[in-house]
Amino acid sequence: MVALSVENISKRFGGLQALKEVSFQVEKAEIRAIIGPNGAGKTTLFNIINGFLKPDSGRVLFNGFNLVVLRPNKISQLGIARTFQIVKTFLGMTVLENILAGSGCEIYHQITSFFEKPYGSRYLKDALKIAESCELQEYLYSPAGTLPLGIQRKVEIARALATKPQLLLLDEPVSGLNDLETQEIVKLVKKINSQGVTVIFVEHDMHFTNEVAHRITVLDYGVKIAEGTPREVMSDPKVMEAYLGSEESA
Amino acid sequence: MSLDYLLTITVFMSVNVILATSLNVLIGFAGQVSLGHAAFFGIGAYTSAILTVKVGVDYWWALVLSIIIGGLIGSLLGLPSLRVREDFLVLATIGMNFVVVSIFNYVPFFGGPYGIISIPRPKFFGHTFGTRAYAMYALIWAVAVVLFVIFLSKRYVRMGFDALRENEDAAESIGVSSPRYKIYAFTIAGALAGLAGNLWAHYMTVIFPDNFSFPVSISIITMVVIGGLGTITGPIIGAVLVTILPELLRFIQDYRMFVYGMIIVFTMLFMPSGIMGFLRGVSNGSTFSRKYIQKIRRIAGS
């Protein structure tokens, strides 16, 4: 079953064609990596899927909704959560508050947001469960801004999970992390996926990508140049050319 | 010191507590810095004054309407916040303050520079409020406003405001519509400031455009900032200090504004997160989880 279908997405910033007729489909419960050299349009694609940017043409289908016409908050309510390349945790709020903030996803736009308590047992129980599965219990009461990057990335993932997503978008989840921290994210992403959540991530770290991704989509200068299992993609001459340059120009 | 003097200070203090608390919802919770809060204060005061003096509406209806109109105009004047952020929003709100005061000054309907006089004191079952009754009345409103904000603070709206203040993109990504929450904040702040305006106008019985000019906005934001942004007690302490300090300093006469100014400068230098922030030893962002740690442990254990 298809979880997300990106169809002929194009986006231009002034003279720069960031994405050109990009199409791909992600199966339910799949882990999909999107890779490509710097400036390939990966983050732009994420920003289009979660509604921060509107494409010039094309559409993105998720559970029968065309995401292109929806606001980001609406898209998150439909079940798409994301993290950011440069972490955007709520720095002044504690880790627990960060997670609880995510738990409110479905009620922020309703009048019940004036009555529901984040510290009610229902939300607290969920938040504590998520904190546990992300191994954040010992940081619950620390302001996110005081924590190292590796922990903050997990806080961001925990906050995203608190929105109860069906699809999780991770924008460079391991950039800037050491091997140990990277291994923790590997474990976490696999665990999340094993619970039935579809994951799409953008990454430069090829070890991480090969270890985690079921399939890989490769973008170069805004065009999809390859797609397949990690093994297929790594041996694709077009991918090598995009990353290393062609033999003629070398 | 006469009793009347103390009662008058009580009214001013109550009005300031309401103003500071309402501005705190906007700045401390939602992170929308406004330097034009006196405009909402003035809109409430003028609404109530015109309705009672020129239209002949009963005080209690004027009270309700000054809150509603304060909220409505708050949401309207909040619209620029959807387009401009941070320092640009600060400038836009300063501009709005000047525009509102100019309208009071130059549109004859609002009485011009001489303002509106003979604003009636409220009547309750035929009894007109004396100074003592009015002080109690204003104080009750101040308490009610603080309780209302405490109520909001423990609900998901507060989480939405916090998320918006901390990071707008991240807030959107967890379902918080930033336009909706900005308008919420401006509406609540406008409505409560409108209430403060009503209380002020009917106590003073005379209002002038200058009562609501830019320096008043500065003094309201001073209360919030020296008390501690984002806390509940901070703006109350700030409002009480800003009301009382100049009075306590009367004995040094000509130097009192100088000393008052210095106190504010030094508070900011040594307690940048305000008195409450300083006492807690935390930055303004941290909200209310510590009190709940016990409860959390209990739930985690079960």
HADDOCK unambig.tbl for C-alpha pairs under 7 A between the chains (distance, minus, plus):
assign (segid A and resid 72 and name CA) (segid B and resid 172 and name CA) 5.76 0.50 0.50
assign (segid A and resid 72 and name CA) (segid B and resid 173 and name CA) 6.15 0.50 0.50
assign (segid A and resid 73 and name CA) (segid B and resid 172 and name CA) 4.69 0.50 0.50
assign (segid A and resid 73 and name CA) (segid B and resid 173 and name CA) 5.80 0.50 0.50
assign (segid A and resid 73 and name CA) (segid B and resid 174 and name CA) 6.50 0.50 0.50
assign (segid A and resid 73 and name CA) (segid B and resid 175 and name CA) 3.99 0.50 0.50
assign (segid A and resid 73 and name CA) (segid B and resid 176 and name CA) 5.62 0.50 0.50
assign (segid A and resid 73 and name CA) (segid B and resid 177 and name CA) 5.47 0.50 0.50
assign (segid A and resid 74 and name CA) (segid B and resid 175 and name CA) 6.38 0.50 0.50
assign (segid A and resid 76 and name CA) (segid B and resid 173 and name CA) 5.80 0.50 0.50
assign (segid A and resid 76 and name CA) (segid B and resid 174 and name CA) 5.86 0.50 0.50
assign (segid A and resid 76 and name CA) (segid B and resid 175 and name CA) 5.42 0.50 0.50
assign (segid A and resid 77 and name CA) (segid B and resid 175 and name CA) 5.75 0.50 0.50
assign (segid A and resid 81 and name CA) (segid B and resid 173 and name CA) 6.44 0.50 0.50
assign (segid A and resid 81 and name CA) (segid B and resid 174 and name CA) 6.96 0.50 0.50
assign (segid A and resid 82 and name CA) (segid B and resid 173 and name CA) 6.63 0.50 0.50
assign (segid A and resid 88 and name CA) (segid B and resid 167 and name CA) 6.84 0.50 0.50
assign (segid A and resid 88 and name CA) (segid B and resid 170 and name CA) 6.09 0.50 0.50
assign (segid A and resid 90 and name CA) (segid B and resid 163 and name CA) 6.64 0.50 0.50
assign (segid A and resid 90 and name CA) (segid B and resid 166 and name CA) 5.22 0.50 0.50
assign (segid A and resid 90 and name CA) (segid B and resid 167 and name CA) 6.41 0.50 0.50
assign (segid A and resid 91 and name CA) (segid B and resid 166 and name CA) 6.77 0.50 0.50
assign (segid A and resid 92 and name CA) (segid B and resid 285 and name CA) 4.21 0.50 0.50
assign (segid A and resid 92 and name CA) (segid B and resid 286 and name CA) 5.55 0.50 0.50
assign (segid A and resid 93 and name CA) (segid B and resid 285 and name CA) 5.60 0.50 0.50
assign (segid A and resid 93 and name CA) (segid B and resid 286 and name CA) 4.85 0.50 0.50
assign (segid A and resid 93 and name CA) (segid B and resid 287 and name CA) 6.90 0.50 0.50
assign (segid A and resid 94 and name CA) (segid B and resid 286 and name CA) 6.51 0.50 0.50
assign (segid A and resid 101 and name CA) (segid B and resid 159 and name CA) 5.76 0.50 0.50
assign (segid A and resid 102 and name CA) (segid B and resid 174 and name CA) 5.40 0.50 0.50
assign (segid A and resid 104 and name CA) (segid B and resid 156 and name CA) 6.77 0.50 0.50
assign (segid A and resid 105 and name CA) (segid B and resid 174 and name CA) 5.34 0.50 0.50
assign (segid A and resid 105 and name CA) (segid B and resid 175 and name CA) 4.62 0.50 0.50
assign (segid A and resid 106 and name CA) (segid B and resid 175 and name CA) 6.92 0.50 0.50
assign (segid A and resid 108 and name CA) (segid B and resid 157 and name CA) 6.98 0.50 0.50
assign (segid A and resid 108 and name CA) (segid B and resid 160 and name CA) 6.75 0.50 0.50
assign (segid A and resid 108 and name CA) (segid B and resid 175 and name CA) 6.42 0.50 0.50
assign (segid A and resid 108 and name CA) (segid B and resid 176 and name CA) 5.73 0.50 0.50
assign (segid A and resid 113 and name CA) (segid B and resid 155 and name CA) 6.57 0.50 0.50
assign (segid A and resid 113 and name CA) (segid B and resid 156 and name CA) 4.83 0.50 0.50
assign (segid A and resid 113 and name CA) (segid B and resid 157 and name CA) 5.31 0.50 0.50
assign (segid A and resid 114 and name CA) (segid B and resid 152 and name CA) 6.70 0.50 0.50
assign (segid A and resid 114 and name CA) (segid B and resid 155 and name CA) 5.78 0.50 0.50
assign (segid A and resid 114 and name CA) (segid B and resid 156 and name CA) 6.25 0.50 0.50
assign (segid A and resid 114 and name CA) (segid B and resid 157 and name CA) 5.62 0.50 0.50
assign (segid A and resid 115 and name CA) (segid B and resid 155 and name CA) 5.74 0.50 0.50
assign (segid A and resid 116 and name CA) (segid B and resid 155 and name CA) 5.50 0.50 0.50
assign (segid A and resid 116 and name CA) (segid B and resid 156 and name CA) 5.86 0.50 0.50
assign (segid A and resid 117 and name CA) (segid B and resid 154 and name CA) 5.93 0.50 0.50
assign (segid A and resid 117 and name CA) (segid B and resid 155 and name CA) 4.49 0.50 0.50
assign (segid A and resid 117 and name CA) (segid B and resid 156 and name CA) 5.80 0.50 0.50
assign (segid A and resid 118 and name CA) (segid B and resid 155 and name CA) 6.27 0.50 0.50
assign (segid A and resid 118 and name CA) (segid B and resid 156 and name CA) 5.79 0.50 0.50
assign (segid A and resid 125 and name CA) (segid B and resid 299 and name CA) 6.73 0.50 0.50
assign (segid A and resid 128 and name CA) (segid B and resid 300 and name CA) 6.99 0.50 0.50
assign (segid A and resid 143 and name CA) (segid B and resid 286 and name CA) 6.95 0.50 0.50
assign (segid A and resid 160 and name CA) (segid B and resid 174 and name CA) 6.94 0.50 0.50
assign (segid A and resid 163 and name CA) (segid B and resid 174 and name CA) 6.40 0.50 0.50
